Amino acid sequence: MSAGYRLIGQGAVSIDDCVTDVRRAVEHFRGLAALRGLETSCLASGGSSAGAHLALVAAMSAPGGHKTAPEPGVAAVVALNPAGLDLLAFSPELQRSIEQKAGIAAGRASEYSLIEFVRPGNPPMLIHHGTHDEVEPIDHVRRFRDAMVQAGNGCTLLEYEHATHAFHYPGNSGHFDDVIDATARFLFDRIKAN
C-alpha cells in the first residue's frame, strides 16, 4: 500500500505533522491487515528520500519524538536514498537551511538526525543508496549503517556505483530491477524469519 502524508506548506506546518501522518498510516495498515487475518508482525514500511527519512523516524522513535526504542510498529524498513541520516555532519549553515526547508525549529536538527535514534531493538533495514548521491553523502549512510550494526541491529546497505539521488526510478539509471529484486528478497527473508 502507498500512504500519502502532508507536505511542508501543503497542510503540514512542521516535520512533526509529516511524522504523525506516517505513524497514522502504519497504524491504519496494521488495522487493515488484522481485519484480513494477516500477520501484522510482517508489516514493513519504507520510502524514498524525505519519505525514507519519515519512515525511519516513525520506526525508530516512540510517539512524541522520544529517542527510545519504541514498540515495533513495523518489522522492517526499506529506505531508498534516505535523507537526514546524519544531519549534524553538515555545516551549521546547511543545517539551518535544512531546518527551514523541513519545518524544524532552529537549532533542533539533532532531534531529526537518524543516527541519534540508533538503539538496540531498531527494526532491520535495507538501504539502497548511490555513491554519488548529492543530497545525503554516502559517508553519512555508511556511518549510520555501522552505528546500527554496532547496536546489534540488522542494517544492509546496497551501494550503487556512480548513482545519484533518486537513481532507483525506472528509466535511464538501469537500477530499477536490481532495487526491486533486492527489496523483495530482503522482505521475503524477514517473513521467513518470523
C-alpha positions in Angstrom: 0.0 0.0 0.0 1.1 3.5 -0.6 0.4 6.2 2.0 0.2 9.9 1.4 1.3 12.4 4.0 1.1 16.2 4.3 4.0 18.2 3.0 5.5 21.3 4.4 3.5 24.2 3.1 0.7 21.8 1.9 -1.1 21.1 5.1 2.0 20.4 7.3 3.3 23.2 9.5 6.4 21.2 10.6 8.1 17.9 10.1 6.2 16.7 13.2 3.0 16.8 11.2 4.5 14.6 8.5 5.8 12.1 11.1 2.3 12.0 12.7 0.8 11.2 9.3 3.3 8.3 8.7 2.5 6.9 12.2 -1.2 7.1 11.5 -0.7 5.3 8.1 1.2 2.5 9.8 -1.5 2.0 12.4 -4.2 2.1 9.7 -2.4 -0.5 7.7 -1.9 -2.6 10.8 -5.6 -2.5 11.4 -6.4 -3.4 7.8 -4.0 -6.3 7.9 -5.6 -7.6 11.2 -9.1 -7.3 9.7 -8.0 -9.6 6.9 -6.3 -12.1 9.2 -2.8 -11.1 8.1 0.2 -11.2 10.4 0.8 -7.6 11.5 4.2 -8.7 12.7 5.2 -8.9 9.0 4.4 -5.3 8.2 7.2 -3.3 6.7 7.5 0.4 5.8 9.7 2.4 3.5 10.1 5.4 1.3 12.4 7.4 -0.8 14.5 10.5 0.1 12.4 12.5 2.6 9.8 9.7 2.7 12.5 7.3 3.7 13.5 9.7 6.5 9.9 9.9 7.7 9.5 6.1 7.6 12.8 5.7 9.6 11.9 8.4 12.2 8.5 6.7 12.7 10.1 3.2 13.0 13.0 4.3 15.2 11.3 6.6 17.7 8.4 6.5 20.1 5.5 8.9 19.6 6.4 12.3 20.8 9.9 12.0 19.3 11.4 10.1 22.2 14.7 8.5 21.1 14.0 5.3 22.9 13.3 2.0 21.1 9.5 2.1 20.5 7.1 -0.8 20.4 7.8 -2.0 16.9 5.2 -0.7 14.5 6.9 -2.4 11.6 9.0 -5.5 11.2 11.4 -3.9 8.7 12.2 -0.7 6.8 13.3 -0.3 3.2 14.9 3.1 2.6 15.7 4.3 -0.9 18.3 7.1 -0.9 17.2 8.3 2.6 17.9 11.9 3.6 18.6 13.0 7.2 20.7 10.1 8.4 23.4 12.3 9.9 22.2 15.9 9.9 24.9 17.0 12.4 27.6 16.1 9.9 26.5 19.0 7.7 27.9 22.6 8.2 25.9 24.8 10.6 24.8 26.9 7.6 23.5 23.8 5.8 21.8 22.6 9.0 19.9 25.9 9.3 18.9 25.6 5.6 17.6 22.0 6.2 15.8 23.1 9.3 14.0 25.9 7.4 13.0 23.6 4.4 11.9 20.8 6.7 9.9 22.8 9.2 12.3 22.0 12.0 12.7 24.7 14.7 16.0 26.5 14.6 18.8 24.6 16.4 16.8 21.3 16.6 18.3 19.3 13.7 19.7 16.8 16.2 16.1 15.8 17.1 15.6 14.5 13.5 19.1 13.2 12.7 18.5 9.5 12.4 22.0 8.4 13.7 20.9 9.9 17.0 17.9 7.4 17.1 20.0 4.3 16.8 19.3 2.0 19.8 19.3 -1.8 20.2 15.9 -3.1 19.1 15.5 -0.9 16.0 13.9 -2.8 13.1 16.1 -4.4 10.5 16.7 -2.1 7.5 17.7 -2.3 3.9 19.1 0.9 2.5 19.6 1.5 -1.3 22.0 4.4 -1.9 24.1 5.8 -4.7 27.7 6.6 -4.2 27.3 10.0 -5.8 24.1 11.0 -4.0 24.1 14.8 -3.9 21.6 15.0 -1.0 23.0 12.6 1.6 26.6 11.7 1.1 27.5 8.0 1.1 29.8 8.5 4.0 26.8 9.5 6.2 25.0 6.4 5.1 27.9 4.2 5.9 28.3 5.7 9.4 24.6 5.2 10.0 24.9 1.5 8.9 27.9 1.0 11.1 26.1 2.5 14.1 23.1 0.3 13.5 25.3 -2.9 13.3 27.3 -1.8 16.4 24.0 -1.5 18.3 23.1 -5.1 17.3 20.6 -4.2 14.6 20.3 -5.6 11.1 21.2 -3.0 8.5 22.1 -3.8 5.0 23.5 -1.1 2.7 23.4 -1.7 -1.0 25.6 0.8 -2.8 25.1 1.7 -6.4 28.4 3.0 -8.0 28.2 6.5 -9.5 24.4 6.6 -8.9 22.9 10.0 -7.9 19.8 10.8 -5.8 16.6 9.2 -7.0 18.6 6.7 -9.1 16.1 3.9 -8.3 13.2 5.0 -10.5 12.6 3.3 -13.9 14.4 4.9 -16.7 17.9 5.7 -17.7 19.7 4.6 -14.5 19.3 0.9 -15.1 19.0 0.1 -11.4 15.2 -0.3 -11.1 15.1 -4.1 -11.5 18.1 -4.6 -9.1 16.4 -2.4 -6.5 13.1 -4.3 -6.7 14.7 -7.7 -6.7 16.9 -6.9 -3.7 13.9 -5.4 -1.8 11.7 -8.4 -2.5 14.5 -10.8 -1.2 15.0 -8.7 1.9 11.3 -8.6 2.7 10.9 -12.3 2.0 13.8 -13.1 4.3 12.1 -11.0 7.1 8.8 -13.0 6.6 10.7 -16.3 6.8 12.5 -15.2 10.0 9.1 -14.6 11.7 
